[in-house]
Amino acid sequence: MARLFVFDLDLTLWHCGRRLWCDQLTPPLSRNSDGRVFAACRTEVHLYPEVPGILEDLHASGHRLALASRTDAPEIARELLRLFGIDGFFAHRQIYPGDKSSHFHALQEETGTPFGEMMFFDDEPRNIHSVARLGVAAHLVSGGLTREHLERALAGAGEA
Ligand SMILES: [Mg+2]
């Protein structure tokens, strides 16, 4: 069954070194010749190592991917998606501050996908609780998204 896979950004897909969230970065951001991404404050932003492969595989399998981020800096988040070359994976994006249940109501409306057919990954318990209440399969990740997180979530849904 095709699902909508929804991801948080900060500390789920990427991390900003000693800064906690991307809204603490100083723009502009840039990508150097080695493909490394830096903010003007010299902070390097890293995708977690397994993230590009996970996104490619889900996308290649025909799954739809979406983002739900409550960052205070949506423009920085969008720029990071572009610099990392992963923006094309996400057909649906809800990126603005607020309780994540709002983001999911908007995703349901935009995609026509029932909450019960969505799967969500986020590093913050407050977001997991808020979204799980809607009936979304919401999974807490720590240390960045890995294939193990994904496989565990799919196994829990009886799909692996
Ligand atoms: Mg986060």
Boltz pocket constraint, residues with backbone or C-beta under 6 A from the ligand:
constraints:
  - pocket:
      binder: B
      contacts: [[A, 8], [A, 9], [A, 10], [A, 11], [A, 12], [A, 122], [A, 123], [A, 124]]
      max_distance: 6.0
